[in-house]
Amino acid sequence: MTSLLPDERQADDLPDDANSPLLPAPAGQLTRRAFLAESGTTGIAGILASAPMAASVASAAQANADAAPPSSSMALALRVNGKPHAQQVDPRTTLLDLLREQMALPGTKKGCDHGQCGACTVLANGRRINSCLALALSHDGAEITTIEGLARGSELHPMQAAFIKHDGFQCGYCTSGQICSAVGMLREAEQGAPSHVTADVRRTGPMAPLSDAEIRERMSGNICRCGAYPGIVAAVREVSLAMPRAASSRRSRA
């Protein structure tokens, strides 16, 4: 059974004057017709009373719509492969998208776009980074090196030449990231940065030749889906052995 609301119960208790519209209600008695008429008037008054508030809300919404949109781009200056560049970029633009979409440097690849495969690796001030995770504006003023900037004219970088010599790729999609990462990794090793498999992190003196385990661990952030790791390790090993040993030394960590 449906329950009646208080007003409905009140109206139901009133005398029905629908059959005698011409008869006036007895003095001091509220009829059903008079009650409904009064309720309707009160409801309309409530609606009219809320109209200014609705108009105010609509006016505020229109004002927001008419307001000037926020600036969609910001100035950015950086050097890429030795050349200065000035760009206007959306603050949300990643370094990877800036390089590929705005600077026409497609050598840096977009793989997982989550910083997990390393295909987007570039060098920022000499350090390897995942450009898909880096906002372009966060590297304002930086020196960026991509795969296009490693060679000197027609002379390949030693790491590029070694990859070709040892067939360190199949599909080639990860190759630019692998090579940039290897260049940055050898610089880290030269400066004495240990890895997870470094046997003696306190060792000083000339840098020891990198073992295959060291190379694999230090390059573990770059994934080759084709499985060309033997060639990649061989290429990195060859370049690391050719590095001048006398200039390489580990910092004392004692």
Phi, psi and chi 1 to 4 in degrees:
 res  aa     phi    psi   chi1   chi2   chi3   chi4
   1 MET       -  134.2  176.8 -178.4  -65.8      -
   2 THR   -81.7  131.0  -56.9      -      -      -
   3 SER   -79.7  143.9  -59.9      -      -      -
   4 LEU   -88.2  144.6  -64.2  177.0      -      -
   5 LEU   -72.9  161.1  -63.4  175.1      -      -
   6 PRO   -54.6  -43.9  -28.0   35.5      -      -
   7 ASP   -65.7  -35.8  -73.6  -12.2      -      -
   8 GLU   -68.5  -39.2  -67.3  173.3  -31.9      -
   9 ARG   -65.3  -38.4  -72.5 -164.5  -64.9  -90.1
  10 GLN   -64.6  -43.3 -175.8  177.6   -1.4      -
  11 ALA   -66.8  -34.0      -      -      -      -
  12 ASP   -68.8  -25.6 -162.5   49.8      -      -
  13 ASP   -82.4  -11.3  -65.4  -22.3      -      -
  14 LEU   -79.8  154.0  -64.1  174.7      -      -
  15 PRO   -66.5  139.3   22.9  -33.5      -      -
  16 ASP   -84.3  117.4 -169.9   -3.3      -      -
  17 ASP  -110.6   18.1   55.2   -3.5      -      -
  18 ALA   -65.4  -28.3      -      -      -      -
  19 ASN   -87.2   -3.6  -64.3  -33.8      -      -
  20 SER  -138.0   64.5   56.1      -      -      -
  21 PRO   -63.8  -21.9   25.8  -34.0      -      -
  22 LEU   -89.6  -10.6  -59.1  178.8      -      -
  23 LEU   -86.5  127.2  -63.6  176.9      -      -
  24 PRO   -69.8  150.7   26.9  -33.3      -      -
  25 ALA   -69.5  145.3      -      -      -      -
  26 PRO   -56.8  148.2  -22.5   32.3      -      -
  27 ALA   -57.5  131.1      -      -      -      -
  28 GLY    80.8    2.3      -      -      -      -
  29 GLN  -112.0  132.0 -178.1  177.1   -4.0      -
  30 LEU   -91.8  123.2 -179.1   62.1      -      -
  31 THR   -90.8  166.3   64.9      -      -      -
  32 ARG   -58.6  -43.7  179.1 -172.2  -61.3  -88.5
  33 ARG   -61.4  -45.2 -177.2 -176.5  -59.9  -81.3
  34 ALA   -65.6  -36.9      -      -      -      -
  35 PHE   -64.2  -45.6  174.2   79.6      -      -
  36 LEU   -65.6  -38.8  -65.5  176.7      -      -
  37 ALA   -62.6  -40.0      -      -      -      -
  38 GLU   -67.5  -41.3 -179.1   67.2   19.8      -
  39 SER   -63.6  -41.7  -60.9      -      -      -
  40 GLY   -62.2  -40.1      -      -      -      -
  41 THR   -64.2  -41.4  -56.6      -      -      -
  42 THR   -64.6  -39.7  -56.6      -      -      -
  43 GLY   -65.0  -43.7      -      -      -      -
  44 ILE   -62.9  -39.0  -66.5  173.1      -      -
  45 ALA   -62.9  -37.8      -      -      -      -
  46 GLY   -64.1  -41.8      -      -      -      -
  47 ILE   -63.3  -44.1  -65.5  172.8      -      -
  48 LEU   -63.9  -35.4  -66.8  176.6      -      -
  49 ALA   -67.3  -30.6      -      -      -      -
  50 SER   -85.0   -9.5   63.7      -      -      -
  51 ALA   -59.4  -43.6      -      -      -      -
  52 PRO   -59.3  -37.0  -24.5   34.5      -      -
  53 MET   -65.3  -42.5  179.5  179.4  -65.2      -
  54 ALA   -63.2  -40.1      -      -      -      -
  55 ALA   -64.1  -36.8      -      -      -      -
  56 SER   -65.4  -41.3  177.0      -      -      -
  57 VAL   -64.0  -43.9  172.4      -      -      -
  58 ALA   -63.4  -38.2      -      -      -      -
  59 SER   -64.9  -41.1  177.1      -      -      -
  60 ALA   -65.3  -39.2      -      -      -      -
  61 ALA   -64.6  -39.7      -      -      -      -
  62 GLN   -66.3  -38.0 -175.7   61.9   39.3      -
  63 ALA   -63.3  -39.9      -      -      -      -
  64 ASN   -65.3  -38.0  -69.4  -24.8      -      -
  65 ALA   -68.1  -32.9      -      -      -      -
  66 ASP   -82.2  -13.1  -65.7  -20.2      -      -
  67 ALA   -65.0  152.9      -      -      -      -
  68 ALA   -65.7  134.9      -      -      -      -
  69 PRO   -66.1  151.7   24.2  -32.9      -      -
  70 PRO   -64.9  154.9   23.8  -33.9      -      -
  71 SER   -59.4  131.6  175.7      -      -      -
  72 SER   -97.4   -1.4   59.1      -      -      -
  73 SER  -147.0  156.3   64.2      -      -      -
  74 MET  -135.1  153.8  -61.5 -178.8   68.5      -
  75 ALA   -77.1  141.7      -      -      -      -
  76 LEU  -141.6  133.4  169.0   67.4      -      -
  77 ALA  -126.4  130.7      -      -      -      -
  78 LEU  -158.0  165.0   70.3  173.0      -      -
  79 ARG  -106.5  128.9  -66.9  179.2   62.9   84.5
  80 VAL  -122.5  120.0  177.9      -      -      -
  81 ASN    53.4   40.0  -61.9  -28.2      -      -
  82 GLY    86.6   -1.2      -      -      -      -
  83 LYS  -115.9  136.3  -62.3  179.4 -179.9  178.0
  84 PRO   -73.8  143.6   26.8  -33.5      -      -
  85 HIS  -137.0  137.9  -68.4  -92.3      -      -
  86 ALA  -117.5  125.4      -      -      -      -
  87 GLN  -131.6  153.6  -62.3  -78.6  -30.4      -
  88 GLN  -107.0  119.0  -71.5  -71.4  -33.0      -
  89 VAL  -128.5  148.6  -60.0      -      -      -
  90 ASP   -65.7  134.0 -174.1  -56.0      -      -
  91 PRO   -56.7  -19.4  -23.7   33.5      -      -
  92 ARG   -88.6   -1.4  -60.9  163.7  -65.1 -179.1
  93 THR   -71.4  131.6  -57.3      -      -      -
  94 THR   -81.4  160.3   64.3      -      -      -
  95 LEU   -60.9  -37.4 -179.1   59.0      -      -
  96 LEU   -60.4  -48.3  172.5   61.1      -      -
  97 ASP   -66.9  -35.2  -72.4  -21.4      -      -
  98 LEU   -60.8  -46.4  174.1   68.9      -      -
  99 LEU   -64.4  -45.1  -66.2  170.4      -      -
 100 ARG   -79.8  -44.2  -70.1  179.8   55.4   85.5
 101 GLU   -90.7  -33.3  -52.5  -61.0  -25.0      -
 102 GLN  -105.8  -23.5  -67.2 -174.2 -135.5      -
 103 MET  -113.5    6.4  -55.3 -177.3   70.8      -
 104 ALA    54.3   45.7      -      -      -      -
 105 LEU  -120.6   78.7  -66.7  170.7      -      -
 106 PRO   -81.2    2.6   31.0  -34.3      -      -
 107 GLY   -63.1  -31.7      -      -      -      -
 108 THR   -79.0  123.9  -55.7      -      -      -
 109 LYS   -97.0  148.6  -56.7  -57.7 -176.9 -174.2
 110 LYS   -99.9  109.0  178.1  178.4  -74.2 -170.3
 111 GLY   -98.6  -96.3      -      -      -      -
 112 CYS   -78.4  -24.1   65.8      -      -      -
 113 ASP    62.9   21.2 -153.7   21.5      -      -
 114 HIS  -130.3   14.0  -73.9   75.9      -      -
 115 GLY    70.3   25.0      -      -      -      -
 116 GLN  -110.5  -22.0  -62.7  176.4  -10.2      -
 117 CYS  -105.2  -21.9   72.7      -      -      -
 118 GLY    82.0    2.6      -      -      -      -
 119 ALA   -63.6  -22.0      -      -      -      -
 120 CYS   -95.1   12.9   64.9      -      -      -
 121 THR   -62.9  130.0  -57.5      -      -      -
 122 VAL  -132.9  173.6  -60.9      -      -      -
 123 LEU  -105.4  125.3  -58.6  174.7      -      -
 124 ALA  -115.2  111.9      -      -      -      -
 125 ASN    52.6   39.2  -64.5  -33.3      -      -
 126 GLY    86.6   -8.7      -      -      -      -
 127 ARG  -103.7  139.9  -63.4  177.7   61.9   85.6
 128 ARG   -77.8  137.0   50.4 -177.7  174.7  165.4
 129 ILE  -140.6  159.3   64.3  169.3      -      -
 130 ASN   -86.7  108.7  -69.7  -38.3      -      -
 131 SER   -69.9  -17.4   60.7      -      -      -
 132 CYS   -73.1  -20.7   72.0      -      -      -
 133 LEU   -99.1   -3.1  -62.8 -177.5      -      -
 134 ALA  -103.9  123.5      -      -      -      -
 135 LEU   -70.0  136.6  -71.3  175.3      -      -
 136 ALA   -58.2  -40.8      -      -      -      -
 137 LEU   -65.0  -24.9  -75.0  175.9      -      -
 138 SER   -71.9   -8.8   67.9      -      -      -
 139 HIS  -116.2   29.1  -70.0  -79.8      -      -
 140 ASP   -58.7  127.2 -171.6   21.2      -      -
 141 GLY    85.6    0.6      -      -      -      -
 142 ALA   -81.6  163.5      -      -      -      -
 143 GLU  -101.9  112.5  176.3   79.7   34.7      -
 144 ILE  -106.1  133.1  -54.4  -62.7      -      -
 145 THR  -121.7  124.7  -57.2      -      -      -
 146 THR  -109.0  179.2   69.7      -      -      -
 147 ILE   -59.5  -29.4 -171.0   67.5      -      -
 148 GLU   -69.8  -18.0  -67.9   95.1  -21.4      -
 149 GLY  -102.3    3.9      -      -      -      -
 150 LEU   -80.5  -39.0  -71.1  179.0      -      -
 151 ALA   -73.0  155.6      -      -      -      -
 152 ARG  -111.0   91.1  -66.2  -68.2  178.5  -95.7
 153 GLY    67.1 -123.3      -      -      -      -
 154 SER   -87.9   -2.4   59.6      -      -      -
 155 GLU   -93.7  116.2 -179.5 -176.5   -3.3      -
 156 LEU   -69.0  151.7  -66.2  178.2      -      -
 157 HIS   -63.1  145.2 -173.2  -79.3      -      -
 158 PRO   -52.3  -34.1  -27.3   34.4      -      -
 159 MET   -70.2  -38.0 -168.1   63.5   73.5      -
 160 GLN   -62.7  -44.8  -67.5  173.9  -56.3      -
 161 ALA   -63.7  -38.2      -      -      -      -
 162 ALA   -68.4  -37.1      -      -      -      -
 163 PHE   -62.0  -40.4  -95.3   66.0      -      -
 164 ILE   -67.8  -43.6  -65.8  174.6      -      -
 165 LYS   -60.8  -41.9  175.8 -178.2  176.7 -178.9
 166 HIS   -98.1   11.3  -66.7  -81.0      -      -
 167 ASP    53.1   52.6 -160.0   18.0      -      -
 168 GLY   -85.3   34.1      -      -      -      -
 169 PHE  -163.2  159.1   51.2   85.7      -      -
 170 GLN  -123.2  -74.7  -71.7 -174.9   29.9      -
 171 CYS   -75.4  -25.8   77.6      -      -      -
 172 GLY    86.5   -2.9      -      -      -      -
 173 TYR   -67.0  -35.4 -161.0   81.7      -      -
 174 CYS   -89.9   -5.8   72.7      -      -      -
 175 THR   -62.5  -42.3  -55.1      -      -      -
 176 SER   -62.9  -40.2   57.0      -      -      -
 177 GLY   -68.2  -39.0      -      -      -      -
 178 GLN   -61.4  -44.6  -63.6  -87.1    7.2      -
 179 ILE   -68.4  -45.0  -68.7  175.7      -      -
 180 CYS   -62.4  -40.3  -75.2      -      -      -
 181 SER   -64.8  -40.7 -176.6      -      -      -
 182 ALA   -64.4  -39.3      -      -      -      -
 183 VAL   -63.5  -45.8  171.2      -      -      -
 184 GLY   -67.2  -36.5      -      -      -      -
 185 MET   -64.6  -43.3 -179.5  -85.2  -74.7      -
 186 LEU   -64.9  -32.4  -70.0 -175.3      -      -
 187 ARG   -67.7  -39.8 -175.3  172.8  -65.5  123.9
 188 GLU   -62.5  -44.5  -65.5  165.7    9.5      -
 189 ALA   -63.9  -38.8      -      -      -      -
 190 GLU   -63.2  -33.0 -177.6 -176.9   12.1      -
 191 GLN   -84.7    2.0  -66.0  171.9  -11.8      -
 192 GLY    94.0   10.2      -      -      -      -
 193 ALA   -70.8  124.1      -      -      -      -
 194 PRO   -80.4  165.8   31.4  -33.9      -      -
 195 SER  -116.2 -177.9   77.8      -      -      -
 196 HIS   -65.3  -25.0 -178.1   67.2      -      -
 197 VAL  -105.4    7.4  -61.0      -      -      -
 198 THR   -63.5  125.1  -60.2      -      -      -
 199 ALA   -70.6  -43.0      -      -      -      -
 200 ASP  -129.9   99.6 -177.3    6.0      -      -
 201 VAL   -76.3  -10.0  -62.7      -      -      -
 202 ARG   -97.4    1.6  -62.6  176.9 -178.2  -85.9
 203 ARG   -64.1  138.3 -179.7  179.2 -179.2  -83.0
 204 THR  -118.1  171.7   60.5      -      -      -
 205 GLY    99.0 -169.8      -      -      -      -
 206 PRO   -57.6  144.6  -23.1   33.3      -      -
 207 MET   -64.3  128.8 -177.9 -175.9   75.0      -
 208 ALA   -72.5  149.3      -      -      -      -
 209 PRO   -55.6  139.4  -23.3   33.9      -      -
 210 LEU   -74.4  128.1  -65.7  178.1      -      -
 211 SER   -75.4  166.6   64.5      -      -      -
 212 ASP   -61.5  -35.4  -74.1    0.8      -      -
 213 ALA   -64.1  -40.4      -      -      -      -
 214 GLU   -63.6  -44.4  -80.5  -89.3   10.7      -
 215 ILE   -63.9  -45.0  -66.7  173.4      -      -
 216 ARG   -63.3  -42.0  -69.0  179.7 -177.7  -82.2
 217 GLU   -66.7  -45.4  167.9   61.6   22.7      -
 218 ARG   -69.0  -23.5  -67.7  172.9 -176.6  -90.5
 219 MET  -101.4   13.3  -66.6  -67.8  -67.7      -
 220 SER   -68.9  -14.6   59.3      -      -      -
 221 GLY   -80.2   -3.4      -      -      -      -
 222 ASN  -115.6  120.2  -67.5   78.5      -      -
 223 ILE  -105.2  132.5  -62.3  173.4      -      -
 224 CYS  -108.1  114.1  169.8      -      -      -
 225 ARG   -76.4  -17.1  -66.8  173.3  176.5   81.3
 226 CYS   -81.7  -21.5  -58.3      -      -      -
 227 GLY    86.6   34.7      -      -      -      -
 228 ALA   -89.8   26.2      -      -      -      -
 229 TYR   -60.3  -39.7  -70.5  111.6      -      -
 230 PRO   -56.3  -43.3  -27.7   36.6      -      -
 231 GLY   -68.3  -37.7      -      -      -      -
 232 ILE   -64.6  -45.7  -66.4  172.5      -      -
 233 VAL   -63.2  -41.5  172.2      -      -      -
 234 ALA   -62.7  -40.4      -      -      -      -
 235 ALA   -66.3  -45.0      -      -      -      -
 236 VAL   -65.4  -40.6  175.5      -      -      -
 237 ARG   -61.3  -43.7 -175.9 -165.6  -45.5  116.6
 238 GLU   -62.0  -43.0  178.7  177.8  -77.4      -
 239 VAL   -69.4  -38.0  176.7      -      -      -
 240 SER   -65.6  -35.7   68.7      -      -      -
 241 LEU   -71.2  -26.0  -67.7  175.0      -      -
 242 ALA   -82.8   -8.5      -      -      -      -
 243 MET   -68.6  143.3  -66.6  175.8   63.7      -
 244 PRO   -64.0  114.3   22.0  -31.1      -      -
 245 ARG   -67.8  -34.4  -53.7 -111.7   71.9   80.4
 246 ALA   -63.3  -31.8      -      -      -      -
 247 ALA   -84.5   -8.3      -      -      -      -
 248 SER   -99.2  133.2  -57.7      -      -      -
 249 SER  -154.6  149.8   63.4      -      -      -
 250 ARG   -90.4  141.7  -70.7 -173.4  178.9  -82.1
 251 ARG   -72.8  145.7  -65.6 -169.5  -62.0  -91.2
 252 SER   -68.3  131.0  172.7      -      -      -
 253 ARG  -113.2   14.4  -62.6 -180.0 -178.4  -82.6
 254 ALA   -70.8      -      -      -      -      -
